[in-house]
Amino acid sequence: MRLIDVDTFIKELQEWNTKLQTHTIIYAIPGVDRQLGVNDAITIARQMHTVDAEPVIRCWHCKHFDTETMHKGYGFCPMLDTFRRPEGYCDLAERK
């Protein structure tokens, strides 16, 4: 599964449609047997199910993550009082 920003996707479709001066796009969507127009694609995007997702701050980019105490690929996190992998994350992270 890939998460997308549907609002941005719709805006880009509209801009793309304006640049091409056409209402037809050539794009294969599984289960659809006809060529779709940009307006059809926008309607489909608006009706798609979405998930609640929040961007995460990885330990590597957290201001609390101590890279000077790195040991075997792990850095110390004083917020959790433990060593963490740089690609880890938690709800206490704050961007540097």
QUIJO-V381491 format. One record per helix or strand of 3 or more residues. SS is the DSSP state (~ for helix, > for strand). FROM is the first residue (numbers start at 1). TO is the last residue. If there is no record, write none. Layout:
BEGIN
ss=SS from=FROM to=TO
ss=SS from=FROM to=TO
END
This chain:
BEGIN
ss=~ from=6 to=20
ss=~ from=38 to=47
ss=~ from=59 to=61
ss=> from=65 to=71
ss=> from=74 to=77
ss=> from=82 to=85
END
